[in-house]
Amino acid sequence: MRQRGIVVRPGVVGACGVSLLVFLTACGASGESGAADRVTGSGALPSAVAPSAPSGDSGTGGLPSTEGVQGAYGRVVLRAYQNWWDAQVKAFGQTGSDSSWLSGVASGKALSDSVATMKQLHEAKLVMKGAPRTAPVVSTLTPADKPTAATVKDCLDVSGWHQVDAANGALKDPAQRLSRYPATVKLSQVNGSWIVIDVTREVGKTC
C-alpha cells in the first residue's frame, strides 16, 4: 500500500523520566551513532530535514490513494490518527483543557500518557506552541477483509513544536531535546470508531 505523507499534530516535552516528555526530550540517547536527531538552543529546523506540508493542513490531501477494502480502511485509519494529533495540539496548547478533549480519540496507555502530559503542562504553567510534522504510513491492517486493528509507522519531526510559558510566551524548551525520531502507533476499532491505543517512540533512532 502506498501512502503520501500527511501532516498531523502533537504530543509534549519536559524533563527526563516522564512519559509526556519523551516527545521532545532526549533521555539517555546522547552521543550514540545513529541516535535520534537533536536540537539545542532555539530549536531551528535541521537543514537535513526536508520540510513537509504545514501542520495546519487537514482533510484528505495526504490520505492513501490505494483502492479497494485495504485502501478504504487505510484512509479511515489515517483520519483517526490525524484526529488524535489534532486533539493533542488543542489540549496541549491551552491552559483550560481537560481529559474530555482526548478521550474520544484515544484509549488505554495512549490516553493515559496524553492526559499525564496535559496535566504536567498545566502544573508547570506551560503550553505547546507550533506543531510537529509527520509522514504516517499504515503498515498493517488486521484481519485483512474487515480490519479492527491497525499499525501506523511515522517519522515525527518536532523541531517546530515548542513548550512556552503560558503567560508570556517565553520559550521553555529543554537545553537538549529531540527533533526527529520514528514512532509506531497502534489503533483499534471500538464501537465503530478507530482510536489510538498505544504509541512507541524510538527515541534512540532517527528517520
C-alpha positions as a printed NumPy array, in Angstrom:
array([[  0.   ,   0.   ,   0.   ],
       [  1.35 ,   3.401,  -0.938],
       [  0.522,   6.472,   1.037],
       [  1.512,  10.062,   0.566],
       [  2.857,  11.639,   3.721],
       [  0.263,  13.614,   5.612],
       [  0.781,  16.307,   8.179],
       [ -0.735,  15.937,  11.585],
       [ -0.102,  17.28 ,  15.017],
       [  1.433,  16.865,  18.512],
       [  2.283,  15.41 ,  21.965],
       [  4.799,  17.075,  24.538],
       [  8.072,  17.978,  26.31 ],
       [  9.879,  18.36 ,  29.628],
       [ 12.36 ,  16.662,  31.947],
       [ 13.539,  13.076,  31.558],
       [ 11.629,  10.235,  33.155],
       [  8.092,  11.438,  32.451],
       [  6.006,   9.863,  29.705],
       [  4.91 ,  13.125,  28.142],
       [  8.417,  14.45 ,  27.935],
       [  9.521,  11.629,  25.697],
       [  8.115,  13.635,  22.784],
       [ 10.894,  16.224,  22.884],
       [ 13.449,  15.267,  25.492],
       [ 16.455,  13.1  ,  24.653],
       [ 16.768,  10.864,  27.718],
       [ 19.826,   8.637,  27.748],
       [ 20.209,   8.718,  23.969],
       [ 23.011,  11.223,  23.504],
       [ 26.4  ,  10.571,  21.948],
       [ 25.353,   7.468,  20.008],
       [ 25.872,   6.92 ,  16.315],
       [ 22.504,   6.833,  14.582],
       [ 20.706,   8.248,  17.593],
       [ 17.673,  10.471,  17.238],
       [ 18.319,  13.923,  15.822],
       [ 18.525,  16.645,  18.446],
       [ 18.349,  20.395,  18.515],
       [ 19.658,  22.814,  21.087],
       [ 19.09 ,  26.464,  21.79 ],
       [ 16.415,  27.922,  19.519],
       [ 15.411,  24.555,  18.076],
       [ 15.6  ,  25.579,  14.409],
       [ 14.677,  23.043,  11.745],
       [ 17.806,  20.987,  10.893],
       [ 18.966,  21.555,   7.318],
       [ 18.94 ,  17.805,   6.71 ],
       [ 15.194,  17.611,   7.336],
       [ 13.097,  18.06 ,   4.229],
       [ 10.056,  20.059,   5.363],
       [  6.649,  18.562,   4.677],
       [  3.388,  20.438,   4.264],
       [  2.444,  22.8  ,   7.12 ],
       [  0.91 ,  21.039,  10.097],
       [ -2.175,  23.199,   9.869],
       [ -3.272,  21.315,   6.746],
       [ -6.094,  18.844,   7.179],
       [ -8.573,  16.921,   5.095],
       [ -7.959,  14.095,   2.639],
       [ -4.983,  15.5  ,   0.746],
       [ -2.496,  13.082,   2.283],
       [ -4.677,  10.009,   2.627],
       [ -3.725,   6.804,   0.807],
       [ -4.751,   6.533,  -2.837],
       [ -4.933,   2.716,  -2.836],
       [ -8.339,   1.45 ,  -3.918],
       [-10.29 ,  -1.498,  -2.524],
       [-11.003,  -2.609,   1.033],
       [ -7.481,  -2.107,   2.37 ],
       [ -7.216,   1.355,   0.841],
       [-10.596,   2.417,   2.207],
       [ -9.739,   1.264,   5.723],
       [ -6.303,   2.833,   5.434],
       [ -7.841,   6.213,   4.714],
       [-10.125,   5.926,   7.736],
       [ -7.206,   4.881,   9.956],
       [ -5.11 ,   7.874,   8.882],
       [ -8.041,  10.184,   9.564],
       [ -8.283,   8.785,  13.082],
       [ -4.538,   9.179,  13.522],
       [ -4.709,  12.815,  12.448],
       [ -7.72 ,  13.426,  14.697],
       [ -5.628,  12.169,  17.625],
       [ -2.88 ,  14.657,  16.852],
       [ -5.406,  17.446,  16.341],
       [ -6.878,  16.759,  19.777],
       [ -3.44 ,  16.77 ,  21.408],
       [ -2.42 ,  20.016,  19.727],
       [ -5.594,  21.628,  21.034],
       [ -5.317,  20.152,  24.549],
       [ -1.606,  20.864,  24.987],
       [ -1.884,  24.347,  23.539],
       [ -4.353,  25.691,  26.106],
       [ -4.371,  26.034,  29.878],
       [ -8.062,  25.229,  30.333],
       [ -8.114,  21.833,  28.625],
       [ -9.255,  18.612,  30.304],
       [ -9.235,  14.875,  29.597],
       [-12.541,  15.029,  27.714],
       [-10.666,  16.696,  24.854],
       [ -8.671,  13.482,  24.392],
       [-10.952,  10.627,  25.448],
       [-12.767,  10.472,  22.121],
       [ -9.615,   9.783,  20.094],
       [ -7.508,   7.58 ,  22.384],
       [ -7.779,   4.844,  24.991],
       [ -5.545,   2.745,  27.212],
       [ -1.898,   3.729,  27.532],
       [ -2.092,   6.28 ,  24.71 ],
       [ -4.846,   8.164,  26.535],
       [ -3.204,   7.97 ,  29.965],
       [  0.103,   9.265,  28.551],
       [ -1.61 ,  12.169,  26.795],
       [ -3.605,  13.105,  29.9  ],
       [ -0.439,  12.931,  32.032],
       [  1.319,  15.226,  29.568],
       [ -1.533,  17.709,  29.634],
       [ -1.629,  17.769,  33.438],
       [  2.121,  18.267,  33.704],
       [  1.944,  21.186,  31.324],
       [ -0.842,  22.723,  33.393],
       [  1.112,  22.278,  36.629],
       [  4.223,  23.832,  35.081],
       [  2.132,  26.681,  33.594],
       [  3.322,  25.786,  30.111],
       [  1.616,  25.252,  26.77 ],
       [  2.791,  23.78 ,  23.48 ],
       [  3.228,  26.166,  20.559],
       [  3.61 ,  25.169,  16.934],
       [  3.144,  21.615,  15.698],
       [  5.181,  18.583,  14.704],
       [  5.429,  17.377,  11.113],
       [  4.587,  13.768,  10.334],
       [  4.665,  11.311,   7.438],
       [  2.44 ,   8.41 ,   8.536],
       [  2.049,   5.153,   6.637],
       [ -0.395,   2.376,   7.506],
       [  1.83 ,  -0.705,   7.821],
       [ -0.723,  -3.315,   8.939],
       [ -4.491,  -3.81 ,   8.88 ],
       [ -5.891,  -6.952,  10.517],
       [ -7.841,  -9.003,   9.719],
       [ -7.373,  -8.21 ,   6.048],
       [-11.017,  -8.465,   4.952],
       [-12.566,  -6.38 ,   7.748],
       [ -9.825,  -4.778,   9.861],
       [-10.323,  -3.98 ,  13.538],
       [ -6.656,  -3.306,  14.329],
       [ -4.07 ,  -1.182,  12.557],
       [ -0.457,  -0.087,  12.881],
       [  0.823,   3.272,  11.673],
       [  4.543,   3.935,  11.18 ],
       [  5.631,   7.546,  11.316],
       [  8.663,   9.814,  11.354],
       [  7.96 ,  12.594,  13.838],
       [  9.71 ,  15.922,  13.324],
       [  9.115,  18.017,  16.457],
       [ 11.695,  20.698,  15.692],
       [  8.941,  23.245,  15.121],
       [  6.928,  22.354,  18.205],
       [  7.916,  24.081,  21.439],
       [  6.883,  24.402,  25.049],
       [  6.4  ,  28.007,  26.13 ],
       [  5.353,  29.951,  29.2  ],
       [  1.554,  30.116,  29.178],
       [  1.553,  33.705,  30.474],
       [  4.186,  35.466,  28.377],
       [  5.032,  33.022,  25.575],
       [  8.709,  32.725,  26.562],
       [ 10.421,  29.658,  25.123],
       [ 10.881,  26.94 ,  27.767],
       [ 12.319,  24.032,  25.78 ],
       [ 14.863,  21.727,  27.493],
       [ 18.522,  22.537,  26.788],
       [ 18.802,  19.355,  24.722],
       [ 15.767,  17.905,  23.048],
       [ 14.765,  15.517,  20.313],
       [ 13.991,  16.892,  16.881],
       [ 13.112,  13.808,  14.842],
       [ 12.535,  10.111,  15.533],
       [ 10.436,   7.093,  14.406],
       [  7.174,   6.174,  16.109],
       [  4.865,   3.166,  15.888],
       [  1.211,   3.788,  16.713],
       [ -1.42 ,   1.11 ,  17.319],
       [ -5.085,   1.813,  16.613],
       [ -8.167,  -0.262,  17.349],
       [-11.754,  -0.086,  16.198],
       [-14.059,   0.471,  19.172],
       [-17.824,   0.783,  18.708],
       [-17.325,   1.56 ,  15.047],
       [-14.649,   4.226,  15.555],
       [-10.874,   3.986,  15.233],
       [ -8.91 ,   5.207,  18.255],
       [ -5.228,   5.272,  19.208],
       [ -4.385,   2.777,  21.951],
       [ -0.586,   2.653,  22.137],
       [  2.419,   4.688,  20.997],
       [  6.04 ,   3.51 ,  20.855],
       [  8.648,   6.24 ,  20.323],
       [ 12.064,   5.021,  19.173],
       [ 13.951,   7.941,  20.697],
       [ 17.326,   6.276,  20.155],
       [ 16.895,   6.317,  16.373],
       [ 16.463,   8.874,  13.619],
       [ 14.447,   8.768,  10.403]])
